[in-house]
């Protein structure tokens, strides 16, 4: 492979000659996946190699997200995370640790400017209590399901956005 292309010979014929010589020497005989189709990849997926690398390293694709998006995903998944926790103190510890990371990011934000607020520990504990009571069957069937604290915050944010849109729209139509 270190030999140079002879002058007067086209690149295509020179490469074809090298491949033919390697085949005659048997250098392609013991390759992995010989005679098998290549592993399928999704069409148009240019980052397939990143996903495979993360899978080999045992990481999820969440590791590639910017910090505010990663924190918001953690907040969204908090009820799932707390599902198997058995003590209120452990729930408060998990929320405290998450709030600590949120405050650290708020002190020196990097990445996209996405709103991330700390989580109300008391609301999360109350939600955790009702979720564990439901899992144990303690809540009567006719009682209304409790509204999660995280959804209440999202509704408040939506109301604020709607208020702003109405204000901007009114000013734009005058």
Helices and strands as residue ranges (DSSP letters): H 11-25, H 48-57, G 61-64, H 67-76, H 78-81, H 88-107, H 121-136, H 149-173
